[in-house]
Amino acid sequence: MTGTPYPPAPKHLRAACGHPDGHLTSFGSRATLQVYLDDHLVYRNDADSYRLPPATAQDGPGGGP
């Protein structure tokens, strides 16, 4: 865990819980998404369906989970 309080966006995580595939439909800012990635609350797969490391998950096309 990052040791810092979570951004005020838990609604995004609750919405993902309701999505059939668990996808984030929105996530607020890139900083909020990075906190979620760093704390392993969300992840992003690459083209081969492998999980990208949190440090590079926002790089490249799409820039999101």
N, C-alpha and C positions, 0 to 999 in steps of 0.2 A: 504494500500500500504506500501511497505517496506521503502520508503523514499530514497532508493538508486537507481541509474540509472539501467535500465534493461541491462542485458548482451547483447552483440552484436549478438543476434540470433533471430531477429524477423522473419527471413525467415522460421523458424520452425512453428511459429504461423500462418503465411500466408499459408504455405503448409497444415496445419490442416484445415484451412478454405475451402480449395479445396477438402479435403477428403470427400467422401460421408457420413461418419459417424462422421466426425470432429476429427478423431484420429490424434495424433502426430505420424508421421512416423519416426521422429528422433527429438532429443531435445538437442544435444550437451552434455554438462557435467551434472553431478548430481546436481551441484550447480545451474546451469541455470534452471534445472527442479524444484528445490526447490523454487527458486524465483517465478516462474510461479505458483506453488502450493500455496505458501504463499499469493500471491496476487489474488488468485482465478481466474486466467486466464485459468487454466486447472484443472482437477480433475481425480481421479482414483476411480473406483467402486470396491467393494469387491465382493465375490462370490454371494452374495444375491442382487447385484445391488444397494447397498447403497453407498453413497459417503464416502470415507475414509477421516479423518481429514488430513490437510496438513502435520502435524507433523509426521504422520505414513504412509503416502501414498507411500513412497519409500521402506518401510519395506516389508519383505516377498518375495514370488516368483514373479519374473518378475522385480521388482524394478523400475517400470516406470508407466506411465499413462495408 
